[in-house]
Amino acid sequence: MVHEDEPEPPQQQHRTTTVDQGRFCVARCTCGWRGPARRARSLARTDAEGHALSGV
């Protein structure tokens, strides 16, 4: 009897968004990660990009 290795499940793709909360903007990911509150949207986007690239 031959046993085949089961393929590994595909890795979850990190999909990030930014959400405004009053004067602050927060980056969030579908994996549950949440970045720090930032006053500048550009910083929240940078946090999100860094998270997506790190895959953590």
SULZIDA-V857452 format. One record per backbone hydrogen bond with DSSP energy under -0.5 kcal/mol. CO is the residue of the C=O (numbers start at 1). NH is the residue of the N-H. If there is no record, write none. Layout:
BEGIN
co:nh
CO:NH
CO:NH
END
This chain:
BEGIN
co:nh
2:4
13:15
14:16
15:30
17:28
19:26
21:24
24:21
25:38
26:19
27:35
28:17
29:32
33:29
38:25
39:41
40:43
40:44
41:45
42:46
43:47
44:48
45:49
46:50
47:51
48:52
49:53
50:54
51:55
51:56
END
